[in-house]
Amino acid sequence: MGLVRKIKAGLVKVSVNDFVGEDGNVFFDVDDGVMRLSDGTTPGGIPLSSGGGEGGASTFRQLLDTPSSFSGNGGTFVKVNPQASAIEFVDVDLFDGDYNSLTNKPTIPDAFDPSLIDTSLLPDTDVSYDLGSSTKKWRDLYLSGTTIYLGDSTISRHTDGGIVLPANSRIGTLRLDSLGGVTSYNDLTDKPTIPSDVSDLTDTNGLLGGGGGSYTLPIASNTVLGGI
């Protein structure tokens, strides 16, 4: 049969968190209205009630010191009970890092499938990535639009089926716009310089009169005017 200890009235002028008291004595915290049991060693004792208000402990010291043994609880976690009056050991499964262990997870395809593209492909940064490389080239390019944008220039399809290139386009050093619609020699690009006087030529051999570099005008006669 257990022993009964009477509660003695009295006021101890010391902080409740510093008061130890005798083992088995019950004392009262006038600030938070919590009844406490002294075990003779623990400052503040062991809370026996939560006082007024919504209930439950408001500080860690107010939690009941349960469970009293750690034996057999390896790998478990300490948790405040639903009543917020004590601590207890619980066994909770932790995430093992495997996506398949999650619940309510979305379905993610095993690999990127180009055949499932249903929107425009846009990089996350402007002018930062390439399509292919010098050693990893795409084979053919199939387009159904009417324009290719190359920097600030455009290559478009003409209504007659031809290709319209931007102004100043070239093949090598030859400007394409010099091949059509040019009416003056001066409009040509990369044209040779032609001297204004024959005497300015660096090689006149064979120009007039064969290889001698000279020419004698014909003399007119009665039958041949002007030697013709």
C-alpha positions, 0 to 999 in steps of 0.5 A: 500500500502506497504512502500518502504525503500531505501537501504543506502550504507555504511560499518559497521565494525562489524561481520555480526553475531553480527549486528542487524540493524533497523527493515526493513533495508537490508544489505549485507554480503561481505564474503558470498554474502548473502543479509539480512533483519534486523528485529531489534532483530535477530543478522545477520538478515534474509538471503534473497539470497544465493549468488554465488556458487551452491546455498543454505545456508551454515550456519544455520543463512542463513536459512530463518526463516520460518515457523513463527508459531509453532501452529498446528505443534505438532508431526511434524519435522523441515526440511530444504527445498529442496532449502536449503534456509528455514526450514519447518515443515513436517509430517514423519511416524516413525518406530513403531517397528513392523517388519510388518510395514517395506517395502521390508522385507524378509520372515522369518518363524514363527518358526524353522523348522528342516525339512527345514535344507539344510546345516550342523549344526555347532555351532558358538563356538568350544566345547561349546554346548551339544546335549540334557542333563541328563534330556532332552535326545534324543531318538534314533540316526540314522547315515548312515556314517561309523565313530563316532568321540569321542574326539581323538578316532573313532568308525567305521563300519567294512566291515563285518558289525561289529564295530571297536573300538579304541585301549585300549577299555574296558568293565568295567576294561576288555580290549577288545584287551585281548580277541582275539589274545593273546598267552601268559598269561602275555599279559592278563590284571588284571590277578591273581598272581600265586605262583611259589611254592605250599608251598607259597599258603595260603591254602593247605587243600585239595590240596593233599590227601584230607582234611588232607593236606598230601599225601603218595606216593604208594609203588611198589610191585611185581604186582604193579609197583610204587604202580600204 
